[in-house]
């Protein structure tokens, strides 16, 4: 019930600010999922963002009595050792995927000579 305690301390505006920050984090994860070039990165970023969103939705919904309470912890707010580490790992993986999505694509240069095997394998490897 950390969200209820924070709502009591910082008010509804502060709690809405925290929820907006969670929303921005989730939206950036989905944006990274859309812009990454490989299929595995797309699925991984979308799945991790959805997992994070589901966790926040379940906790906030449980605190407001819209959903039944679960044993989940609120990301980065509740005191949970393994949950905190898992959430940081999720954010770290999303950062790596986002960085990979922003990297410039390798230019595919044509080999200088048609018979040059090294240049051909370099182009294929890219």
N, C-alpha and C positions, 0 to 999 in steps of 0.2 A: 504494500500500500504506500510505496514511496511517492507515487504520483499524487495521491491525496494529501500527503504531508507537504509536498512542495506546493501544491495548489493552495493549501492553507497559509503557507509562509509567504509566497511571492504573489499570490492572487491569480485570478483567471487570466490576466494579460501575460504574466510570466509563464504560466503553464501553457498557454497558447503559443508563446514564443518557443518553448522547448519542443512542442509538437511540430511547429513549423521547421525547426532545425532538423528534426527527424525526417520530415517530409523532404527537405532539401537534400539530405544525405541519400535518401532512397531514390529521389529523382535523378541525382547525379549517377548513381549506380545503374539505373535503367538507361541513362544517356550513354554511359560507357558501354553498356550491352549493345546498344544500337550502332555505335561507331566502330567497335573493334572489328577487324577484318576477318578473323577466323571464326568458324562455327562453334568450336568448343568454348572460346572466350565469351561468345555471345550467350550461350546457355549457362555458363558458370556465373557470369555477372548478373544475368537476369534471375537465376535461382538464388544467389546470395542476397540480392536486393529484396527479392520476394520474401525470403526467410526473415530478414531483418524487419521488413514491413509487417509481416504476420506476427512477429514477436511483439512489436510496439502496439499493433492493433488489439492483440489479445489482452495485453496488460491494461491499456487505457480503457478498453471495453469492459474489462472485469472491474476496474475501479469505479467506473460510472454505472455499473450494474446492468449494462446492455448485454454482456456475455457472462457466462459462469467464470468464476475465478480459476486460474490455472497455477501451476507451480513455476511458471516462467518468471525470470527476473527482467526488470526494465533495463534495456541496454545502457551501460555506462552510468547508471544511477544507483542501482541496487548493489548491495555488498554480496557478491558471489564470485569466488575465486576462479572457478573453471568457466563460468559464464562470461566473466569479464575478459578472460584470455581468449575465449572463442569469438567474442564480438570484436576484439582487436585483430584477431586473425582474419575475420571476414572483411574488416575495413582495410587491412593490409593487402589482401588479395584483390579487392576492388581498386585500390590505388595502383597496383601493378597492372591490372587490366586497363585502367584508364590511361596510364602512362603509355602502354603499348598501343592503345587506340590513337593517341596523339602523335605517335612517332611517324616521321615521313616514310612513305613506302619506298622500298629499294627500287632504283631505276634499273630496268632490264635493258642492258646495253647489248647490241648485236655483236657477235664475235668478229674480230678483224678478218680472219681467214676462215673459210668454210671447213678446212681440214684441221683447224686448231682445236684439239680435243679438250685442252685445259680451259680455254675460254668458253667452250660449249658447256662443259660441266659446271663452270662458275655461274653461267646464266641460268642453267637448270636448277642449281642449288638455291638460287635466290627465289 
